[in-house]
Amino acid sequence: MTSGHRSRRKGSVVADRIVSSNLRRAVQTATAISKATGIPVSDKTDGLHPWHLGEMEGQPTDKVLKRINDLVTKRPNERVPGRGPKSTAEGEPFNGFKRRFLGTMSKLMKHHETNPNDRTIAVSHYRGGKLTEAWARKGFPKDFSIDTPHMTGTGSPPGSVQHLRKSAGGKWKLSPADMKHGGRLKPGIYLVRHGSTSWNQENGGGEPDEIESPGPVEK
């Protein structure tokens, strides 16, 4: 993005661009960030969708969590049958979700390697954040292998932000972002979990009460 497209807040560039899942709850969060900073949302993509969990979407998490974790750990190539009541997509296997989501994150990382001073805000969902954490714990391998036990643990609450960046030694690092200081962000990718909705009221701080439905798409 050229400097002519960058918006300023308190005299400094907050970030260079905002990208988002194109599902409504993520777009609403991205739009709120855009209004607060003056930075336009430059891309809305299904690559940042959550895992499409088919017939399990909309069900209480405690009813289906064991099955979800079993798919992650024992049956990652098994497609989840059906489609959620508010979904825009059929169920997909865990490995399909992994390739789709981490493939999108890889593209963002390549963009940053080409533009090392850029700051990208990427708005996504609960399991996208967990998946990125699990990948980071393995050192971001190109085959997208992950720390599976971490994937099946609890995650961060709605609105949480993680900073994906390259260290001085040239290795990628992922850590919780300190957003309290305001103003100009450090270079890197800021992975934001969208804010609270009726679909993700917290249960123990890191798991939606209901399995999120990947829909509707923001028009």
Residue, then its C-alpha position, 0 to 999 in steps of 0.5 A: m500500500t502506498s503512503g497516499h493510501r495510509s491514514r494517520r492517527k495522532g500524527s503517526v501511521v497506526a498500520d498499513r492495511i487491514v485484511s479480514s475474514n469475509l464473514r459478517r462478525a469478522v467484517q464488523t470487527a474489521t470495520a470498527i478498527s477501520k473507523a477508529t484508525g482511518i485505515p481501509v479494509s483492503d481485503k475480505t477473504d474466505g481464507l481466514h474463515p474458521w473451521h467449517l464444522g458442518e452439522m456441529e455448527g450451532q450446537p453447544t460446545d460441551k456436546v461436540l468438543k470431544r468429537i472435534n478433538d477426536l477429528v483433530t487428533k485421530r481423523p484429520n482427513e475425515r470431512v465433517p458431514g452436513r452444514g450448519p443452520k447459518s452456514t455458507a459452506e459444507g463441513e471440511p476435514f481438519n487438514g483441509f481447514k489447516r491447509r486453507f487457513l495456514g496457506t493464507m497466513s503464509k501469504l501474509m507472511k510472504h508479503h511481510e518478508t517483501n515489505p518488512n516495515d509493513r503492519t498488517i491487521a488480520v481479523s479472523h476467528y477462534r480456531g484460526g488463532k488456535l491453529t496459528e499458535a499450534w503452528a508457531r509452536k512447531g516453528f512454522p514448518k512449510d508442511f503446516s505440521i502443528d502442536t496437536p495437543h495445543m490445538t485441542g486446548t482452550g484459546s484466547p477470548p474475543g478481541s484478543v490480538q497476537h503479534l506475528r513478526k520476524s525476530a532480529g535473528g530472522k525467525w518468525k515469532l508469535s506472542p500476545a500483542d500489547m495494544k494498550h500503548g496506542g498509536r503506531l504499531k511495530p512491523g508485523i502481522y496482528l492476528v485479531r480474534h473478532g469481538s463477542t457475538s451471540w455465537n461466541q459468548e465465552n465458556g471458561g474464557g477460551e471456547p465459544d459456548e456454541i460452535e461458530s457457524p461460518g456465515p453469513v458472508e458480508k456482501 
